[in-house]
Amino acid sequence: MRAMKMLALTGAVLVVGAPSAPQGRATMSFFITSIGTGNGADLGGLAGADRHCHTLAEAAGVTGKEWRAYLSAVAKDGQAVVHARDRIGKGPWYNAKGVLVAQDVDVLHSDANLLGKANSLNEKGEPVNGRGDTPNQHDILTGSLPDGRVATDTLDTTCGNWTSSTAGSGSAMVGHHDKQGGGVRPTSWNSAHGSRGCSQANLVATGGNGLFYCFAR
């Protein structure tokens, strides 16, 4: 009888003490997608990108959060302009290791953020390849300017508002998650330069893989 009570008590401790997600991961509210959608910059629009964030977070054991892709979109076909900074809530945001990367939107879009290769992890808590790694995948889709508002140019900067992956269909503004490399603003996490094109091959050719940032609101 005593042995049975001890076993029951031990089982109760194990159940109570078992976390639903690894410590740090449960507080995760920011990550880079570990994989893209596989169709270049065609993410299924903003809604499709949001679903991808949600799916990856759930698979990593982080549930019950509202995820938004950090992507801007131009005004088109009756749809209003969308700025990435307005999609992601107010913060604070933590990576999968529980590290605070930005307290709020203003800090996120300032030099005070703690983004960079060491802290800009994927949903599994893993680093993402950067400059000097093989392959380099530091180009992160954003369609945004450094202040988080949509990038406007004579050319497309959002690959048809994230619905195009064909050759000659425009470009995507990308940031460097490792804050280094080439381009007009090489140290910018969200607005380094435009991609060569919107296809998967073109994204890879300029140092990316169709990855993007996800934030919990």
N, C-alpha and C positions, 0 to 999 in steps of 0.2 A: 504493500500500500504506500509506504514511504517513497519507494523508488518511483511509483507511478506519479505521485505528487511532484517529485523533483523533476521528472520528465515533462510534466505539464507546465511547470513553472518555467523551465528552460525554453520550451516552445513558445510560451507567451512572450518572454524576453526577446526571442528572435523575431517574432512577428512585429512587436512594438518597435524594435530597434531598426528594422529594415527600412531604409529610405526609398522613396519612390523614384529618386534620381540621385546620382552621385552628388556629394556635397559640392557646392559651387554651381553645378549644372542646374540645380533647382532654382537658383536665382538668376540664371542666364536670361538676359533680355537683349542681347546683341550677338550676332555671329555673321560670318561669311558662309555662303552656301558651300558645302563640300563638293557639290556637283552642280552643273547647270542643268537646264532642261533638255539639253542635247540637240537643240535646234537653233544654235547660234543666238542672236539677239531676239528671236521670236519667242517670247516668254508667255504668250497667250495674253498679252496686255498686262496692265497693272494687276488685274484680278488673278490672272494665271500666276504671276510672280508671287503674289501674296499667298496663294495656295501652296506654292512650292516651299516657301518659308515655313508655313504651318506643318506641312508633311514632314519636312526634315526635322523640325523641332520635336514633333510628336515621336518620330522614330528614335530620337535621342533621349526620350524619356521626359521631355519637358512639356507638360500639358496645361490646359486651362488658360492659355495666354492668347491675346490677339496680336498676330504678327503682321507687319507691313514691310514690303520691300522698299529699300531706299532708292527710289526711282522717280524722276520727274517726267512730265509729259507735256507736250505743247497743245495749245488750243486747236482742235481739229474736229471736223464733222459734227459741229454743234456741242462738242465737249469742252468744258472750261480748262484752262491751263492748270496743271498740277505741279506743285513744288515738293520735292522730296522732303524737305525739312518740315513741311506741314502734315506729313502723313504719319509720322513716327511717334507722336505723343510728346510728353514733356520731360521724360527721363525720371530718375537716373537710369543709366544702362551699364550692365555688367556682362563680362564675357563668360564663357563656359567654366572658367577657373574661379569665378567669383571676383574678378578684378574689376573695379570701377573704371570704365573708360571715359565716361563723360557724365557730369552731374545734370546737365540740362542742354537744351538746344543751342544756346549761345556758346557754352563751353565746347560743345561738339564741333561747332564751326569756328573755332579759334585755335590758336597755337597751344592752348592749355589742355587740349584733349590728350588722352594717353593711348591713342591709336598708334599703329605701327606693326611691324611684323610680329613682335613678341606678344602683343595683346589682341591683335585682330585675328582671332581664331575661328575655326569652323564650329559647327554645332556639336561636334564630337570632342571639342577641346583640343583639336590638332592645329598646328601651324599650317599656313597656306604657302606654297612655294612663292618665293620672291626673286628679285634680281640676284643672279649668281647661282640659283638652283636650276636643276634640269628636270622638267621644263619650267621656264619662268611663267608664272600664272598670276602676276601681280596686278594686271589690268582688271579692275572691278567696274562693272556697268553701273552708271548713275544717271547720265543725261543731265548732269547738274553743273552749276557754277560753284566756286568755293563757298559761297554763302548758302548753298543748298537750294537755290532757285533754279528753274529750268535754264539750260544753256540754249541760247538762241544764236543762230548763225545763218548764213545764206544756204548752208547745207543742213541736212537732217542730222540732229544730234541724239535722237532717241530711236532710231531704226523703226520709223513709223509707229511711234508710241509703243514699242516693244512687241510689234506684230510682224516684223519682217526679218527674213534670214536669207534673202536672195542677193546675188551679186549685183552691184551697181545700185543698191536700194538705199544708199545713204551711209550713215556712220553713227557711232555711239560715243558720247563723251564718257571717258573712263577715269577712274582715280587709281592711284598706286597705294595698295594697302600697306606696303612696306616703306612708303614715303621716300622712294628713291627711283632713279631711272632717267629717262629722257622726256621730251615733250616741252610744252610751253610752261607748265607748272609741275616739274618732276617730283616735288616733295608733297604734292597735294593728294590726300587720301580719297578725294571725291571729284577732282577736276584737273587731271594731269594733261590729257590730250584726247583727240578723237581716234577711234579705231580705224583700221584700214577699210573696213566694211562691216556688214551685218551677218554674214555667213559664219558658220562655226570655224571654217578654215581661215577666214580673215581675222576673226577674233584671236585665234591661236597664233597667227602670224605676227601679231603686234604685242604678244606677251600676255594673252589672257586665255580664258577657257569658258566664257559665258557665265562667270560667277557674279554674285551681287550680294549686297549687305541686307541683313534682316534685323529689324528692331521690334521689340514688343511695346505696344502702346500702354 
